[in-house]
Amino acid sequence: MKTVMLNLRLDFPDGSRFGPGKAKLMKGIAETGSISAAARKMDLSYPKASRLVAEINSALSEAAILTEAGGAQRGGAKLSETGQALLQTYETILQTSLQATESKRLALGNLLPL
């Protein structure tokens, strides 16, 4: 039996979106303290990751990801309280959705070829 997966993407009123890729990037930033290190873990270029960070930050009333310039002191990045709330809320909605749809996804899996 094959399992049908569920992906969640939030569509905000301004047209911006937040889904699994941006959530993964935010988790990576929280774990590594670095946009570039998180990007490497995801096999993303730094410019792409930086663009995603800008998209996340511009979608919210406060920045979700805070950055400090690099250089001799080695800058970094971290999630703000807003970013932590966004990521936690996204994960909660995702887990709730997965649980609520489990039986239906299993039933759909039974319709797929072996």
BAFI-3210 file (N, C-alpha, C; in Angstrom, 3 decimals, decimal comma, padded with zeros to 6 digits):
// residues 114
n [1|2|3|4|5|6|7|8|9|10|11|12|13|14|15|16|17|18|19|20|21|22|23|24|25|26|27|28|29|30|31|32|33|34|35|36|37|38|39|40|41|42|43|44|45|46|47|48|49|50|51|52|53|54|55|56|57|58|59|60|61|62|63|64|65|66|67|68|69|70|71|72|73|74|75|76|77|78|79|80|81|82|83|84|85|86|87|88|89|90|91|92|93|94|95|96|97|98|99|100|101|102|103|104|105|106|107|108|109|110|111|112|113|114]
n.u [000,846|000,507|001,334|-000,381|000,869|000,777|001,073|001,503|000,631|000,554|-001,399|-001,143|-003,081|-001,881|-000,816|001,574|003,345|003,696|005,319|006,405|009,133|010,087|009,602|011,373|013,787|013,713|013,813|016,360|017,903|017,363|018,601|021,295|022,100|022,699|022,166|023,497|024,594|022,239|021,157|023,050|022,602|020,190|020,787|020,615|021,279|023,039|022,047|019,396|018,339|018,567|016,792|014,403|014,302|013,936|011,407|009,855|010,178|009,052|006,399|005,258|004,250|006,335|009,835|010,695|013,038|016,066|019,028|022,608|025,336|028,110|031,623|034,619|033,690|031,945|028,875|025,400|022,274|018,972|015,833|013,203|010,859|008,471|009,081|009,494|006,908|005,500|006,649|006,054|003,242|002,696|003,718|001,976|-000,521|000,038|000,529|-001,965|-003,569|-002,471|-003,155|-005,961|-006,562|-005,615|-006,957|-008,337|-006,238|-004,954|-006,966|-006,993|-004,466|-004,883|-006,091|-004,147|-001,775|000,140]
n.v [-001,179|002,212|005,361|008,375|011,537|014,704|018,078|021,339|024,620|027,955|030,638|033,975|037,034|039,120|037,893|036,617|033,600|030,737|027,812|024,342|024,549|027,107|026,827|024,756|026,046|028,036|026,417|025,348|027,685|028,322|026,140|026,295|028,938|030,476|031,771|030,993|028,480|027,056|027,148|025,625|023,108|022,539|022,415|024,791|027,842|030,629|033,218|032,541|031,544|033,846|035,502|034,136|034,500|037,278|037,389|036,024|037,752|040,134|039,505|039,641|041,555|042,111|041,373|038,002|036,662|037,507|039,236|039,596|041,458|039,927|039,291|040,090|039,576|037,587|037,293|036,443|034,667|034,526|033,302|035,509|036,346|036,551|035,019|032,522|032,079|031,990|029,691|027,708|027,817|027,116|024,459|023,312|023,559|021,941|019,391|018,949|018,860|016,629|014,583|014,792|014,021|011,483|008,896|009,244|009,727|007,273|005,679|006,731|005,926|003,218|003,149|003,483|002,155|-000,798]
n.w [000,000|-000,782|000,613|000,659|000,546|002,294|001,660|002,916|002,214|003,029|002,030|001,988|002,474|000,992|-001,173|-000,837|000,053|002,213|002,817|002,787|001,938|002,747|005,453|006,079|005,538|007,507|009,806|009,455|009,684|012,343|013,557|012,732|012,913|010,770|007,531|005,201|005,935|006,448|003,898|002,472|003,634|002,483|-000,139|-001,586|-003,301|-001,879|-002,684|-003,455|-001,035|000,517|-000,832|-000,269|002,502|002,573|001,358|003,276|005,495|004,476|004,257|006,707|009,634|011,321|011,254|010,630|010,555|011,832|011,074|011,241|010,112|008,429|008,408|010,221|012,793|012,307|011,316|011,595|011,817|013,116|014,395|015,032|017,666|016,323|014,048|015,248|016,181|013,738|012,517|014,427|014,434|011,774|011,784|013,660|012,363|010,154|011,366|012,579|010,289|008,987|010,793|010,753|008,174|007,819|007,554|005,151|003,380|003,492|002,386|-000,209|-000,969|-001,296|-003,735|-005,554|-007,949|-007,252]
ca.u [000,000|001,240|000,794|-000,529|001,432|000,080|001,917|000,711|001,117|-000,316|-001,487|-001,502|-003,917|-001,105|-000,330|002,776|003,072|004,616|005,104|007,440|010,491|010,429|009,634|012,633|014,848|013,656|014,329|017,806|018,475|017,277|019,575|022,690|022,408|023,289|021,411|024,314|024,671|020,917|021,035|023,887|021,911|019,063|021,319|020,152|022,295|022,834|021,117|018,012|017,945|018,434|015,533|013,316|014,273|013,317|009,978|009,242|010,149|008,163|005,010|004,792|004,336|007,661|010,763|010,710|014,433|016,940|020,385|023,705|026,334|029,259|032,907|035,544|032,925|031,067|027,472|024,555|020,832|018,160|014,408|012,631|009,653|007,500|009,485|009,214|005,455|005,121|007,061|005,286|001,857|002,707|003,893|000,741|-001,540|000,436|000,292|-003,422|-004,073|-002,052|-003,979|-007,357|-006,737|-004,896|-007,759|-008,646|-005,012|-004,759|-007,941|-006,507|-003,321|-005,387|-006,516|-002,955|-001,194|001,189]
ca.v [000,000|003,473|006,432|009,661|012,575|015,986|019,258|022,495|025,942|029,032|031,757|035,168|037,961|039,969|037,069|035,871|032,206|030,093|026,380|023,457|024,992|028,215|026,275|024,018|027,040|028,642|025,423|025,298|028,905|028,178|025,126|026,633|030,341|031,024|031,582|030,239|027,080|026,460|026,980|024,475|021,883|022,323|022,473|026,037|028,890|031,681|034,248|032,033|031,516|035,236|035,980|033,533|035,202|038,581|037,145|035,706|038,973|041,161|039,060|039,790|042,918|042,203|040,406|036,650|036,240|038,630|038,978|040,492|041,438|039,052|039,961|039,555|039,086|036,523|037,604|035,286|034,846|033,792|033,566|036,421|035,778|036,443|033,869|031,310|031,905|031,560|028,312|026,847|027,782|026,317|023,055|022,873|023,388|020,777|018,165|018,810|018,458|015,241|013,705|014,861|013,423|010,210|007,784|009,540|009,540|005,826|005,181|007,107|005,066|001,933|003,297|003,617|000,869|-001,288]
ca.w [000,000|-000,866|001,440|-000,004|001,411|002,342|001,807|003,311|001,826|003,477|001,095|002,741|001,700|000,078|-002,280|-000,457|000,418|003,151|002,722|003,315|001,650|003,633|006,817|006,206|005,606|008,834|010,762|009,258|010,258|013,799|013,978|012,403|013,170|009,549|006,300|004,244|006,382|006,215|002,445|002,078|004,058|001,573|-001,498|-002,190|-003,384|-000,889|-003,181|-003,395|000,378|000,942|-001,413|000,499|003,791|002,311|001,125|004,570|006,307|003,915|004,359|008,085|010,181|011,923|010,652|011,194|010,588|012,134|010,591|011,587|009,040|008,650|008,540|011,234|013,941|011,806|011,575|011,791|011,654|014,089|014,300|016,018|018,285|015,229|013,248|016,025|016,173|012,393|012,305|015,329|013,946|010,549|012,173|014,321|011,317|009,369|012,141|012,714|008,971|008,753|011,629|010,321|006,849|007,741|007,014|003,747|002,606|003,395|001,416|-001,530|-001,246|-001,767|-005,123|-006,406|-008,358|-006,347]
c.u [000,890|000,538|000,749|-000,073|000,582|001,109|001,014|001,391|000,093|-000,247|-001,998|-002,276|-003,141|-000,534|000,940|002,367|004,117|004,300|006,302|008,867|010,938|010,480|010,944|013,817|014,872|014,166|015,849|018,504|018,465|018,342|021,018|023,084|022,956|022,387|022,210|024,425|023,339|020,714|021,840|023,212|020,772|019,497|020,726|021,331|021,998|021,892|019,645|017,515|017,710|017,136|014,330|013,171|013,590|011,811|009,252|009,094|009,165|006,689|004,406|004,942|005,667|008,541|010,716|012,134|015,293|018,349|021,352|024,748|027,514|030,535|033,729|034,802|031,971|029,619|026,662|023,103|020,124|016,702|014,009|011,463|008,568|007,809|009,210|007,719|004,961|005,435|006,259|003,836|001,750|002,799|002,640|-000,361|-001,231|000,130|-001,197|-004,032|-003,706|-002,914|-005,415|-007,601|-006,125|-005,731|-008,081|-007,409|-004,686|-005,710|-007,516|-005,319|-003,731|-005,853|-005,341|-002,423|-000,066|002,547]
c.v [001,241|004,520|007,720|010,732|013,847|017,081|020,437|023,770|026,959|030,158|032,969|036,138|038,823|039,197|036,311|034,496|031,711|028,604|025,594|023,922|026,114|027,741|025,533|024,977|027,685|027,683|025,342|026,516|028,818|027,207|025,585|028,052|031,054|030,750|030,718|028,764|026,370|026,203|025,779|023,159|021,524|022,263|023,656|026,982|029,925|032,772|033,795|032,036|032,925|035,838|035,419|034,195|036,556|038,431|036,857|036,981|040,002|040,778|039,356|041,229|043,170|041,140|039,078|036,162|037,480|038,279|040,013|040,346|040,556|039,847|039,305|038,969|037,949|036,776|036,349|035,633|034,026|034,144|034,537|035,707|035,588|035,225|032,559|031,017|031,420|030,083|027,353|026,714|026,940|024,823|022,507|022,628|022,142|019,484|017,903|018,308|017,008|014,265|013,643|014,137|012,025|009,096|008,007|009,351|008,050|005,214|005,529|006,246|003,707|001,972|003,362|002,232|000,489|-000,991]
c.w [000,000|-000,008|000,629|000,982|001,333|002,530|002,093|002,848|002,303|002,456|001,856|001,858|000,702|-001,109|-001,950|000,066|001,400|003,137|003,213|003,068|002,576|005,089|007,052|006,316|006,990|009,906|010,674|009,844|011,779|014,312|013,813|012,773|011,949|008,350|005,331|004,645|006,167|004,727|001,968|002,451|003,116|000,117|-002,273|-002,321|-002,299|-001,427|-003,132|-001,952|000,900|000,408|-000,647|001,868|003,623|002,082|002,436|005,391|005,781|004,033|005,733|008,561|010,874|011,294|011,398|011,392|010,756|011,696|011,141|010,498|009,423|008,830|009,629|012,425|013,562|012,221|011,789|011,566|012,721|013,867|015,401|016,697|017,230|014,360|013,957|016,037|014,816|012,194|013,182|014,861|012,685|010,895|012,840|013,300|010,491|010,112|012,322|011,407|008,657|009,543|011,126|009,001|006,729|007,104|005,535|002,868|002,460|002,373|-000,010|-001,934|-001,763|-003,219|-006,104|-006,801|-007,403|-006,846]
res [m|k|t|v|m|l|n|l|r|l|d|f|p|d|g|s|r|f|g|p|g|k|a|k|l|m|k|g|i|a|e|t|g|s|i|s|a|a|a|r|k|m|d|l|s|y|p|k|a|s|r|l|v|a|e|i|n|s|a|l|s|e|a|a|i|l|t|e|a|g|g|a|q|r|g|g|a|k|l|s|e|t|g|q|a|l|l|q|t|y|e|t|i|l|q|t|s|l|q|a|t|e|s|k|r|l|a|l|g|n|l|l|p|l]
***
